[in-house]
Amino acid sequence: MECICSKNNIEFYNNFQLKNFNTLKISSVADIVYFVKGEQDILDIFELYDDVHVLGWGSNTLFSTFGIEKPVIITRKMSDISFRHDTVEVQAGASVQKLSVEACRFSLSGFEFLIGIPASMGGAVAMNAGAHGQSISDCLISVRMYDKNDKKIKVFSKDELLFSYRNSIVKTQPGRFVVLSAKFKLEKKDKNLIKKMMDDNTQFRINVQPSLSLPNLGSVFKNPILPDGQKISAGKLIDKCGLKGFRILGAGVWEKHGNFVINYDNCTSSDYTNVIFKMYDSVKKKFNIELECEIVQAGRLSEPEEKIWKILKKD
Ligand SMILES: Cc1cc2nc3c(=O)[nH]c(=O)nc-3n(C[C@H](O)[C@H](O)[C@H](O)COP(=O)(O)OP(=O)(O)OC[C@H]3O[C@@H](n4cnc5c(N)ncnc54)[C@H](O)[C@@H]3O)c2cc1C
């Protein structure tokens, strides 16, 4: 793998191994990746290509073992965080955990839930990441995005992003928007209270989620909401199907919580896909509930995988 700089000085690599760029530690080679450092790099890349895959910290993305044909833009080197009074402006590739720690340092509340989420700000906005009753959209003011359709950078208000449970227009219109930066308004609070909330959140995660020493992509399915508005735990449904510990080759359902799938032994994207389809199919057959997948799939698919992803990708 050789680093080459294009004429406009964007760092790029051909045949790039993404194993250390996704939290599932899937081995997947991208034909070409670009490490962007600013907005101009992204504008320049869209002069070259019409369709790219944007990668934050890869904590919700299942890369294909057969590789990635689309050019990949990696945002993690575009990571400035700048506080001004009770507002903060954050570039897309910034780590949300760092954001949480920095906000606490300035006695600013609103990002306590981000501690323990191994994500970039751009990925968190795209997925409307949330936990412990808070979500990234709660304290958002606006987002700067590149809109591929209009070939322009625009500023979107929170309302224009149409946030819902783990969803936004960035996710529902894949490939159209690139989050460049976002502005948030936080609330001044006692630093000790903020720290206590972050510690409690960390302890909660230790009890109910696998750490990254068991490579995973977080919750596989959204918690379904029944027609009467009741939210039920996807993990419990999967557990009632007797699937905790269920394995296909290198991938398996975590023994302690049914909504996590672990890369136990060099799993392939097809092992992972087959396990999550088994979870989906079992819950459908037993409870007549169609679970909605939270994971984003990227890259070349085998024929059987393509069939499964057609069923799983519903929104
Ligand atoms: C251990 C663990 C714990 C987790 N806990 C939680 C949790 O509590 N709550 C929660 O909501 N999620 C959780 N997740 C899932 C995941 O962290 C979130 O979905 C997160 O928002 C993904 O961010 P990312 O930067 O890793 O995104 P990636 O996986 O890199 O990308 C996800 C999607 O966002 C798009 N995207 C990324 N950056 C941009 C950008 N700049 N512009 C446009 N699109 C972009 C990608 O193209 C892709 O479609 C967890 C995951 C793990 C592994």
The ligand as a Tripos MOL2 file, in Angstrom:
@<TRIPOS>MOLECULE
LIG
   53    58     1     0     0
SMALL
NO_CHARGES

@<TRIPOS>ATOM
      1 C1        -19.5870   -0.5570   20.9540 C.3       1 LIG1
      2 C2        -20.6010    0.2650   20.1880 C.ar      1 LIG1
      3 C3        -21.5510    0.9970   20.8960 C.ar      1 LIG1
      4 C4        -22.5150    1.7380   20.2020 C.ar      1 LIG1
      5 N1        -23.4280    2.4360   20.9210 N.ar      1 LIG1
      6 C5        -24.3500    3.1900   20.2810 C.ar      1 LIG1
      7 C6        -25.3220    3.9460   21.0150 C.ar      1 LIG1
      8 O1        -25.3620    3.9390   22.2160 O.2       1 LIG1
      9 N2        -26.2040    4.6740   20.3060 N.ar      1 LIG1
     10 C7        -26.1910    4.7410   18.9350 C.ar      1 LIG1
     11 O2        -27.0190    5.4550   18.3470 O.2       1 LIG1
     12 N3        -25.2920    4.0230   18.2270 N.ar      1 LIG1
     13 C8        -24.3670    3.2590   18.8480 C.ar      1 LIG1
     14 N4        -23.4560    2.5450   18.1360 N.ar      1 LIG1
     15 C9        -23.5050    2.5580   16.6590 C.3       1 LIG1
     16 C10       -22.6400    3.6520   16.0050 C.3       1 LIG1
     17 O3        -21.5970    4.0560   16.8400 O.3       1 LIG1
     18 C11       -23.4720    4.8680   15.6030 C.3       1 LIG1
     19 O4        -24.4350    4.5400   14.6390 O.3       1 LIG1
     20 C12       -22.6220    6.0170   15.0410 C.3       1 LIG1
     21 O5        -23.4520    7.1150   14.8350 O.3       1 LIG1
     22 C13       -21.8860    5.6860   13.7400 C.3       1 LIG1
     23 O6        -20.8770    6.6560   13.5500 O.3       1 LIG1
     24 P1        -19.5730    6.3520   12.6500 P.3       1 LIG1
     25 O7        -18.7980    7.5930   12.5190 O.co2     1 LIG1
     26 O8        -18.8520    5.1900   13.1730 O.co2     1 LIG1
     27 O9        -20.3170    5.9960   11.3090 O.3       1 LIG1
     28 P2        -19.8690    5.0350   10.1190 P.3       1 LIG1
     29 O10       -20.0660    3.6120   10.5230 O.co2     1 LIG1
     30 O11       -18.5490    5.4350    9.6270 O.co2     1 LIG1
     31 O12       -21.0000    5.4220    9.0660 O.3       1 LIG1
     32 C14       -22.3630    5.1620    9.3360 C.3       1 LIG1
     33 C15       -23.2030    5.8250    8.2410 C.3       1 LIG1
     34 O13       -23.0490    7.2260    8.3170 O.3       1 LIG1
     35 C16       -22.5500    7.7370    7.0890 C.3       1 LIG1
     36 N5        -21.6290    8.8440    7.3890 N.ar      1 LIG1
     37 C17       -20.5570    8.8210    8.2010 C.ar      1 LIG1
     38 N6        -19.9710   10.0320    8.2110 N.ar      1 LIG1
     39 C18       -20.6740   10.8130    7.3750 C.ar      1 LIG1
     40 C19       -20.5600   12.1620    6.9210 C.ar      1 LIG1
     41 N7        -19.5750   12.9750    7.3500 N.pl3     1 LIG1
     42 N8        -21.4700   12.6300    6.0300 N.ar      1 LIG1
     43 C20       -22.4710   11.8240    5.5720 C.ar      1 LIG1
     44 N9        -22.6310   10.5410    5.9550 N.ar      1 LIG1
     45 C21       -21.7360   10.0580    6.8420 C.ar      1 LIG1
     46 C22       -21.8550    6.5780    6.4260 C.3       1 LIG1
     47 O14       -21.7740    6.7460    5.0150 O.3       1 LIG1
     48 C23       -22.7810    5.4400    6.8140 C.3       1 LIG1
     49 O15       -23.9100    5.4390    6.0020 O.3       1 LIG1
     50 C24       -22.4910    1.7800   18.8020 C.ar      1 LIG1
     51 C25       -21.5250    1.0560   18.0880 C.ar      1 LIG1
     52 C26       -20.5840    0.3080   18.7890 C.ar      1 LIG1
     53 C27       -19.5570   -0.4590   18.0160 C.3       1 LIG1
@<TRIPOS>BOND
     1     1     2 1
     2     2     3 ar
     3     2    52 ar
     4     3     4 ar
     5     4     5 ar
     6     4    50 ar
     7     5     6 ar
     8     6     7 ar
     9     6    13 1
    10     7     8 2
    11     7     9 ar
    12     9    10 ar
    13    10    11 2
    14    10    12 ar
    15    12    13 ar
    16    13    14 ar
    17    14    15 1
    18    14    50 ar
    19    15    16 1
    20    16    17 1
    21    16    18 1
    22    18    19 1
    23    18    20 1
    24    20    21 1
    25    20    22 1
    26    22    23 1
    27    23    24 1
    28    24    25 2
    29    24    26 1
    30    24    27 1
    31    27    28 1
    32    28    29 2
    33    28    30 1
    34    28    31 1
    35    31    32 1
    36    32    33 1
    37    33    34 1
    38    33    48 1
    39    34    35 1
    40    35    36 1
    41    35    46 1
    42    36    37 ar
    43    36    45 ar
    44    37    38 ar
    45    38    39 ar
    46    39    40 ar
    47    39    45 ar
    48    40    41 1
    49    40    42 ar
    50    42    43 ar
    51    43    44 ar
    52    44    45 ar
    53    46    47 1
    54    46    48 1
    55    48    49 1
    56    50    51 ar
    57    51    52 ar
    58    52    53 1
@<TRIPOS>SUBSTRUCTURE
     1 LIG1         1 GROUP 0 **** ****
